[in-house]
């Protein structure tokens, strides 16, 4: 009788260890998700405190843009001015190149 109980206990042991490991993993996952959500809300709060850039404007059909839209390097984004000088300012930028108009190339 004792041998039978021992065999049954040894048979259930891997399942019990597996269930324990799964529970621990779920607890850790919930904790990490909660921490990530709290960090995200803190970051969002900081972003809302940023002052609105003076060269930010709204373009119909596109949305908010920053920087000089007539520049060849303008990113046409509300977050970054250009690839050359992403932090700006655009006024007096030494990399400014006016955007070429269609049909304005030489020989056309």
Backbone as CSV, one residue per row, in Angstrom:
resi,resn,N_x,N_y,N_z,CA_x,CA_y,CA_z,C_x,C_y,C_z
1,UNK,0.820,-1.193,0.000,0.000,0.000,0.000,0.871,1.268,0.000
2,UNK,1.945,1.239,0.777,2.841,2.383,0.862,3.551,2.618,-0.477
3,UNK,3.907,1.515,-1.141,4.565,1.647,-2.449,3.612,2.284,-3.464
4,UNK,2.362,1.935,-3.420,1.363,2.486,-4.338,1.216,3.991,-4.117
5,UNK,1.141,4.415,-2.884,1.028,5.846,-2.584,2.286,6.609,-3.025
6,UNK,3.433,5.984,-2.854,4.683,6.605,-3.271,4.722,6.774,-4.801
7,UNK,4.286,5.776,-5.532,4.249,5.851,-6.998,3.279,6.950,-7.438
8,UNK,2.137,7.051,-6.802,1.154,8.095,-7.143,1.734,9.473,-6.836
9,UNK,2.390,9.634,-5.688,2.982,10.923,-5.313,4.068,11.329,-6.303
10,UNK,4.931,10.383,-6.673,5.988,10.679,-7.642,5.378,11.011,-9.008
11,UNK,4.270,10.395,-9.343,3.598,10.679,-10.614,3.011,12.085,-10.660
12,UNK,2.506,12.567,-9.524,1.918,13.909,-9.474,2.966,15.018,-9.294
13,UNK,4.140,14.674,-8.858,5.169,15.663,-8.559,5.519,16.571,-9.750
14,UNK,5.765,16.065,-10.970,6.069,16.963,-12.096,4.928,17.933,-12.408
15,UNK,3.689,17.459,-12.284,2.543,18.331,-12.542,2.477,19.450,-11.514
16,UNK,2.719,19.135,-10.269,2.686,20.146,-9.221,3.797,21.175,-9.395
17,UNK,4.975,20.705,-9.761,6.089,21.635,-10.013,5.764,22.536,-11.197
18,UNK,5.164,21.975,-12.234,4.793,22.745,-13.412,3.756,23.818,-13.060
19,UNK,2.746,23.448,-12.306,1.723,24.419,-11.895,2.334,25.540,-11.051
20,UNK,3.243,25.190,-10.168,3.901,26.197,-9.333,4.706,27.165,-10.210
21,UNK,5.437,26.633,-11.193,6.235,27.477,-12.087,5.345,28.396,-12.923
22,UNK,4.226,27.884,-13.384,3.294,28.693,-14.181,2.738,29.838,-13.347
23,UNK,2.363,29.567,-12.113,1.835,30.612,-11.229,2.865,31.705,-10.986
24,UNK,4.099,31.303,-10.724,5.162,32.281,-10.497,5.382,33.145,-11.742
25,UNK,5.356,32.523,-12.901,5.552,33.263,-14.148,4.431,34.264,-14.365
26,UNK,3.195,33.867,-14.107,2.055,34.775,-14.256,2.159,35.943,-13.270
27,UNK,2.574,35.669,-12.052,2.738,36.747,-11.068,3.796,37.740,-11.532
28,UNK,4.922,37.243,-12.014,5.979,38.121,-12.505,5.505,38.931,-13.710
29,UNK,4.763,38.302,-14.602,4.262,38.999,-15.794,3.305,40.113,-15.396
30,UNK,2.393,39.836,-14.464,1.458,40.860,-14.011,2.201,42.026,-13.374
31,UNK,3.203,41.730,-12.566,3.983,42.779,-11.918,4.715,43.637,-12.956
32,UNK,5.324,42.999,-13.948,6.037,43.748,-14.981,5.092,44.598,-15.819
33,UNK,3.903,44.071,-16.121,2.915,44.854,-16.879,2.451,46.064,-16.065
34,UNK,2.238,45.875,-14.780,1.819,46.970,-13.914,2.907,48.040,-13.856
35,UNK,4.173,47.619,-13.729,5.272,48.576,-13.699,5.405,49.315,-15.031
36,UNK,5.233,48.603,-16.127,5.312,49.240,-17.448,4.197,50.265,-17.618
37,UNK,3.000,49.940,-17.168,1.882,50.878,-17.279,2.136,52.118,-16.432
38,UNK,2.682,51.934,-15.247,2.980,53.086,-14.392,4.071,53.946,-15.006
39,UNK,5.105,53.340,-15.565,6.175,54.096,-16.217,5.654,54.839,-17.435
40,UNK,4.745,54.217,-18.181,4.174,54.847,-19.372,3.389,56.092,-18.981
41,UNK,2.604,56.008,-17.891,1.827,57.168,-17.476,2.733,58.295,-17.006
42,UNK,3.861,57.976,-16.387,4.810,59.000,-15.960,5.421,59.673,-17.185
43,UNK,5.784,58.885,-18.188,6.374,59.441,-19.409,5.354,60.319,-20.121
44,UNK,4.104,59.876,-20.200,3.061,60.682,-20.844,2.884,62.007,-20.122
45,UNK,2.936,61.980,-18.803,2.808,63.209,-18.036,3.937,64.171,-18.337
46,UNK,5.144,63.669,-18.471,6.287,64.519,-18.803,6.168,65.089,-20.206
47,UNK,5.665,64.304,-21.141,5.547,64.792,-22.513,4.529,65.917,-22.601
48,UNK,3.471,65.845,-21.803,2.459,66.891,-21.842,2.968,68.204,-21.263
49,UNK,4.050,68.179,-20.499,4.602,69.386,-19.905,5.526,70.133,-20.852
50,UNK,5.883,69.503,-21.979,6.777,70.142,-22.929,6.105,71.347,-23.575
51,UNK,6.822,72.458,-23.721,6.219,73.616,-24.392,6.023,73.338,-25.885
52,UNK,5.031,73.945,-26.445,4.766,73.793,-27.880,5.794,74.611,-28.644
53,UNK,6.413,73.999,-29.649,7.449,74.675,-30.422,6.864,75.858,-31.182
54,UNK,7.667,76.901,-31.319,7.184,78.120,-31.965,7.033,77.945,-33.473
55,UNK,7.779,77.020,-34.074,7.680,76.839,-35.520,6.753,75.678,-35.887
56,UNK,5.878,75.315,-34.985,4.912,74.249,-35.240,3.665,74.859,-35.872
57,UNK,3.171,74.244,-36.909,1.975,74.745,-37.573,1.162,73.572,-38.107
58,UNK,-0.098,73.859,-38.426,-1.017,72.833,-38.905,-1.179,72.973,-40.410
59,UNK,-1.000,71.861,-41.128,-1.187,71.845,-42.576,-2.387,70.959,-42.871
60,UNK,-3.378,71.510,-43.530,-4.626,70.793,-43.813,-4.343,69.508,-44.587
61,UNK,-4.881,68.399,-44.111,-4.720,67.108,-44.757,-3.468,66.360,-44.352
62,UNK,-2.548,67.050,-43.661,-1.303,66.419,-43.234,-1.226,66.337,-41.721
63,UNK,-1.561,67.431,-41.047,-1.495,67.484,-39.587,-0.484,68.518,-39.144
64,UNK,-0.016,68.393,-37.906,0.952,69.333,-37.359,2.353,69.017,-37.876
65,UNK,3.052,70.049,-38.296,4.419,69.928,-38.791,5.288,70.938,-38.064
66,UNK,6.578,70.656,-37.990,7.518,71.630,-37.449,8.629,71.843,-38.460
67,UNK,9.221,73.016,-38.420,10.311,73.330,-39.326,9.841,74.034,-40.578
68,UNK,10.796,74.328,-41.437,10.537,75.033,-42.696,10.192,74.014,-43.770
69,UNK,8.945,73.994,-44.207,8.461,72.991,-45.165,9.079,73.194,-46.548
70,UNK,9.636,74.387,-46.818,10.226,74.626,-48.140,11.649,74.064,-48.242
71,UNK,12.194,73.539,-47.129,13.550,72.986,-47.142,13.533,71.570,-47.720
72,UNK,14.559,71.243,-48.447,14.692,69.922,-49.064,14.786,68.819,-48.008
73,UNK,15.387,69.111,-46.857,15.622,68.103,-45.829,14.520,68.019,-44.779
74,UNK,13.446,68.804,-44.897,12.377,68.786,-43.899,11.752,67.400,-43.824
75,UNK,11.531,66.909,-42.594,11.011,65.554,-42.395,9.500,65.472,-42.572
76,UNK,8.825,66.611,-42.670,7.368,66.657,-42.782,6.721,65.846,-41.661
77,UNK,7.160,66.140,-40.431,6.729,65.414,-39.246,6.434,66.420,-38.140
78,UNK,5.587,66.020,-37.202,5.304,66.846,-36.047,6.281,66.620,-34.920
79,UNK,7.244,65.722,-35.112,8.175,65.363,-34.052,9.623,65.715,-34.372
80,UNK,9.983,65.749,-35.648,11.370,65.975,-36.037,11.400,66.950,-37.209
81,UNK,12.313,67.902,-37.150,12.393,68.892,-38.218,12.988,68.308,-39.495
82,UNK,14.212,67.775,-39.378,14.873,67.250,-40.569,15.936,66.239,-40.171
83,UNK,16.494,65.568,-41.149,17.526,64.562,-40.893,18.863,65.217,-40.563
84,UNK,19.111,66.395,-41.073,20.392,67.064,-40.881,20.448,67.795,-39.541
85,UNK,19.374,68.491,-39.178,19.326,69.306,-37.958,18.011,69.034,-37.233
86,UNK,17.838,67.848,-36.623,16.541,67.466,-36.075,16.052,68.331,-34.921
87,UNK,16.963,68.907,-34.134,16.548,69.727,-33.004,16.301,71.177,-33.377
88,UNK,16.742,71.577,-34.553,16.481,72.924,-35.020,17.438,73.938,-34.439
89,UNK,17.220,75.177,-34.590,16.111,75.791,-35.312,16.375,75.864,-36.815
90,UNK,15.335,76.102,-37.571,15.479,76.180,-39.025,16.027,77.538,-39.467
91,UNK,15.717,78.593,-38.709,16.194,79.929,-39.082,17.718,79.963,-39.034
92,UNK,18.335,80.285,-40.156,19.778,80.396,-40.230,20.501,79.062,-40.304
93,UNK,19.816,77.986,-40.598,20.449,76.672,-40.687,21.382,76.654,-41.901
94,UNK,22.615,76.200,-41.705,23.580,76.205,-42.809,23.320,75.089,-43.820
95,UNK,22.448,74.147,-43.486,22.135,73.041,-44.401,20.881,73.296,-45.238
96,UNK,20.285,74.470,-45.111,19.037,74.761,-45.813,19.243,74.699,-47.322
97,UNK,18.386,73.954,-47.992,18.341,73.912,-49.453,16.887,73.985,-49.860
98,UNK,16.548,74.947,-50.718,15.151,75.017,-51.141,14.777,73.770,-51.937
99,UNK,13.553,73.336,-51.725,13.069,72.138,-52.413,12.895,72.470,-53.890
100,UNK,13.394,71.577,-54.753,13.272,71.774,-56.193,11.842,71.599,-56.657
101,UNK,11.384,72.470,-57.522,10.028,72.367,-58.059,10.044,71.461,-59.270
102,UNK,8.946,70.730,-59.516,8.888,69.860,-60.694,9.028,70.680,-61.974
103,UNK,9.887,70.217,-62.854,10.074,70.890,-64.138,11.100,72.019,-64.065
104,UNK,11.720,72.240,-62.906,12.693,73.312,-62.799,14.126,72.846,-63.017
105,UNK,14.309,71.560,-63.358,15.644,71.050,-63.612,16.184,71.643,-64.918
106,UNK,17.493,71.721,-65.025,18.098,72.248,-66.240,17.881,71.279,-67.405
107,UNK,17.634,71.818,-68.533,17.477,71.015,-69.730,16.039,70.540,-69.940
108,UNK,15.095,71.008,-69.126,13.713,70.601,-69.310,12.949,71.689,-69.973
